[in-house]
């Protein structure tokens, strides 16, 4: 059985902390470096129900994509939900490790997993890392479809292939527009509109598209937009990441058992379609 420091060294090799954005908070959050680890749980969000799942599973390590303390803290008191997560993990011997924007930029990274979930062929990064001579790392991915689809069909494909969340999948553009090439970015992606337009793709699939940036993007070009739930676009990475750690474990003979949380931690729980959504505002 490896100890936590062994597993963390492996995770740091898969997703080097130095490749995270300057504002990010990645790496180990809690845990005893010398403690043995035989089970690892992967999840998107370090929320209480996921911490409880890790405890029930008997995991020695919880790996999440989203940070617990992105902006830092002066207290881990258990009278806050984040403090309760820390207390739950430490009390039960579960370490927490975060791979966020360093996993976004990795090869393979979060957007590779998103493209794979949709059956898209990756042709390169949307925003390449300038220090990667192979030209494979970076934010987002440029992709090609095996066969052309209408925007309506492509949005339906995304809704079918991605984990179900209350938001579902919405699209902006002519529903009959032909889609052959796509840019994808797991998580919030409306800061990359300029790069997507420069790539000349037919559609852009991401999450958290806000009204004004999306409206302006539609005015700039005929680019079609496909907006899925943030959690749903990043969850496929958990399965990819677990498989990567499985491969490391096999090489070292560790015998780790990896698990992927299937709890839906998207914050939205219900969705209601306006009956007159296509008829304009009420009189």
Buried (B, 14 or more C-beta within 10 A) or exposed (E): EBBBBBBBEBBBEBBBBEBBEEEBBBBBBBBEEEBEBBBBBBBBBBBBBBBBBBBEBBBBBBBBBBBBBEEEEEEBEBEEEBBBBBBBBBEBBBBBBBBBBBBBBBBBBBBBBBBBBBEBBBEEBBBBBEEBEEEBBBBBBBBEBEEEBBBBBBBBBBBEBBBEBBBBBBBBBEEEBBBBBBBBBBBBBBEBBEBBBEBEBBBBBBBBBEEEBBEEBBEEEEBBBBBBBBBBBBBBBBBBBBBBBBEBBEEEEBEBBBBBBEEBBBEEEEEEEEEEEEEEEEE
